Amino acid sequence: MDGCEETNMTAPSSSIVLVGMPGAGKSTVGVLLAKLTCRSFVDTDVLIQSQEGRPLQEIVDREGHLVLRRIEEQVILGHGCTGCVIATGGSAVYSPAAMAHLKRHGTIVYLAVDLETLEERVKDLDTRGLAKRPDQSFSDLYEERTPLYRECADITIDCDRLTHEAVCARIIEALGERANDCLL
């Protein structure tokens, strides 16, 4: 078992897959959303670090951003997760195979945040483990990835000026689900 398969027969079987830029709130929203919808939570960046036994930044520094993207794709393709909230790394959208795999298991939700807000939130560009070319700015990355997120998304949530709780409420509403009382 990969830590994601549900044993509770009443638990949701479809996953909610969060995509978006670093700083969009995928991990923070994901944990809260998992609690609200009685799903397990999986962070693919954590899976990569656990599998590799080292931080994402070390992979980028030693082997390059394309190696990190390949590892990310392998980790996602090897994960048969159902009934989870999955926070993907920001670069997961570069892999059509990984995105198709995730879409087969759930609904892709793009957490859209404007560049100015992301730049306020993300201050650790040199240590965060971003899968980007060395010459690429955060703004360049935003411009490159935004169309990819929009293309793969089943649902887009405009997260600007929303609390994490409000983002979760919008996701739940868009999915047509009701929040379960899982926090008791």
C-alpha positions as CSV (number, residue, x, y, z in Angstrom):
1,M,0.0,0.0,0.0
2,D,1.4,3.4,-0.9
3,G,-0.2,5.3,2.0
4,C,-3.0,6.6,-0.1
5,E,-5.4,3.8,-0.7
6,E,-8.5,4.2,1.4
7,T,-9.6,1.4,3.7
8,N,-12.8,3.3,4.7
9,M,-15.5,2.1,2.3
10,T,-17.3,5.5,2.5
11,A,-14.2,7.5,1.6
12,P,-14.2,9.3,-1.7
13,S,-12.5,7.3,-4.5
14,S,-11.7,10.2,-6.8
15,S,-8.6,12.3,-6.1
16,I,-8.4,16.1,-6.1
17,V,-5.1,17.1,-7.8
18,L,-3.8,20.6,-7.1
19,V,-1.5,22.2,-9.7
20,G,0.0,25.7,-9.8
21,M,3.1,27.8,-9.3
22,P,5.3,27.5,-6.3
23,G,3.7,29.7,-3.7
24,A,0.2,29.1,-4.9
25,G,-0.7,27.3,-1.7
26,K,-1.0,23.7,-3.0
27,S,0.4,22.1,0.1
28,T,-1.3,24.3,2.6
29,V,-4.7,24.2,0.9
30,G,-4.2,20.4,0.2
31,V,-3.8,19.5,3.9
32,L,-6.9,21.5,4.8
33,L,-8.9,20.2,1.8
34,A,-8.0,16.6,2.7
35,K,-9.4,17.1,6.2
36,L,-12.6,18.7,4.9
37,T,-13.2,16.0,2.3
38,C,-12.1,12.9,4.3
39,R,-9.2,12.1,1.9
40,S,-5.6,11.3,2.5
41,F,-3.0,14.0,1.6
42,V,0.0,13.4,-0.7
43,D,2.7,16.0,-1.6
44,T,4.6,14.8,-4.6
45,D,7.6,17.0,-3.7
46,V,7.8,15.1,-0.3
47,L,7.5,11.8,-2.2
48,I,10.5,12.8,-4.4
49,Q,12.6,13.8,-1.5
50,S,11.7,10.6,0.4
51,Q,12.5,8.4,-2.6
52,E,15.8,10.2,-3.4
53,G,16.9,10.8,0.2
54,R,17.8,14.4,-0.5
55,P,16.2,17.8,-1.0
56,L,14.9,18.9,-4.4
57,Q,17.5,21.7,-4.5
58,E,20.3,19.2,-4.2
59,I,18.9,17.3,-7.2
60,V,18.7,20.6,-9.2
61,D,22.2,21.7,-8.1
62,R,24.0,18.4,-8.8
63,E,22.1,17.0,-11.8
64,G,20.0,19.8,-13.2
65,H,16.4,20.8,-13.5
66,L,15.6,18.2,-16.3
67,V,16.7,15.4,-14.0
68,L,14.3,16.6,-11.3
69,R,11.5,16.7,-13.9
70,R,12.2,13.1,-14.9
71,I,12.2,12.0,-11.3
72,E,9.0,13.8,-10.7
73,E,7.4,12.1,-13.7
74,Q,8.5,8.7,-12.5
75,V,7.2,9.3,-9.0
76,I,3.8,10.4,-10.2
77,L,3.5,7.6,-12.7
78,G,4.4,5.1,-10.0
79,H,1.8,6.4,-7.6
80,G,-1.6,4.7,-8.1
81,C,-3.3,7.0,-5.6
82,T,-7.1,7.2,-5.4
83,G,-9.2,9.0,-2.8
84,C,-6.5,11.6,-2.1
85,V,-5.8,15.2,-2.3
86,I,-2.5,15.4,-4.2
87,A,-0.3,18.6,-4.2
88,T,1.9,18.3,-7.2
89,G,5.3,20.0,-7.7
90,G,5.0,23.1,-9.8
91,S,6.7,21.4,-12.7
92,A,4.5,18.4,-13.0
93,V,2.6,20.0,-15.9
94,Y,5.7,19.6,-18.1
95,S,4.9,15.9,-18.3
96,P,1.9,15.0,-20.4
97,A,2.2,11.4,-19.2
98,A,2.1,12.4,-15.5
99,M,-0.8,14.8,-16.0
100,A,-2.8,12.1,-17.9
101,H,-2.1,9.6,-15.1
102,L,-3.3,12.1,-12.5
103,K,-6.4,13.0,-14.6
104,R,-7.3,9.3,-14.8
105,H,-7.4,9.2,-11.0
106,G,-9.1,12.5,-10.3
107,T,-9.9,16.1,-11.0
108,I,-7.2,18.6,-11.8
109,V,-7.6,21.9,-9.9
110,Y,-5.4,24.8,-10.9
111,L,-4.8,27.3,-8.1
112,A,-4.3,30.5,-10.0
113,V,-2.4,33.3,-8.3
114,D,-1.1,36.5,-9.9
115,L,2.6,37.0,-10.3
116,E,2.8,39.9,-7.8
117,T,1.3,37.8,-5.0
118,L,3.6,34.8,-5.8
119,E,6.7,37.0,-5.8
120,E,5.7,38.3,-2.3
121,R,5.2,34.7,-1.1
122,V,8.3,33.0,-2.6
123,K,11.5,34.4,-1.3
124,D,13.6,31.3,-1.3
125,L,14.2,30.8,-5.0
126,D,17.8,29.6,-4.6
127,T,16.9,26.9,-2.1
128,R,13.3,25.9,-3.0
129,G,14.3,23.3,-5.6
130,L,12.6,24.8,-8.6
131,A,12.8,22.8,-11.8
132,K,13.8,25.7,-14.0
133,R,16.7,26.7,-16.2
134,P,19.5,28.6,-14.4
135,D,18.9,31.6,-16.7
136,Q,15.1,31.6,-16.1
137,S,13.6,34.2,-13.8
138,F,10.5,33.5,-11.7
139,S,8.5,35.8,-14.0
140,D,9.7,33.8,-17.0
141,L,8.7,30.6,-15.3
142,Y,5.2,32.0,-14.5
143,E,4.7,33.0,-18.2
144,E,5.9,29.6,-19.4
145,R,3.8,27.5,-17.0
146,T,0.5,29.4,-16.8
147,P,-0.8,28.2,-20.1
148,L,0.2,24.6,-19.2
149,Y,-1.8,24.8,-15.9
150,R,-4.8,26.3,-17.7
151,E,-4.7,23.6,-20.4
152,C,-4.5,20.6,-18.0
153,A,-7.0,22.0,-15.4
154,D,-10.6,20.6,-15.1
155,I,-11.3,23.5,-12.7
156,T,-9.5,26.8,-12.2
157,I,-9.8,28.6,-8.9
158,D,-8.8,32.3,-8.7
159,C,-7.0,32.4,-5.4
160,D,-6.0,36.0,-5.3
161,R,-7.1,37.7,-2.0
162,L,-8.7,34.5,-0.7
163,T,-7.9,32.7,2.6
164,H,-6.9,29.0,2.4
165,E,-10.3,28.2,3.8
166,A,-12.1,30.2,1.1
167,V,-10.0,28.5,-1.6
168,C,-11.1,25.1,-0.1
169,A,-14.7,26.2,-0.1
170,R,-14.5,27.2,-3.7
171,I,-12.9,23.9,-4.7
172,I,-15.6,21.9,-2.8
173,E,-18.3,24.0,-4.4
174,A,-16.8,23.6,-7.9
175,L,-16.6,19.8,-7.4
176,G,-20.2,19.7,-6.3
177,E,-19.1,18.0,-3.1
178,R,-20.1,18.7,0.4
179,A,-17.5,19.2,3.1
180,N,-17.6,16.3,5.5
181,D,-17.3,16.7,9.2
182,C,-14.0,15.0,9.3
183,L,-12.4,17.2,11.8
184,L,-14.1,15.8,14.8
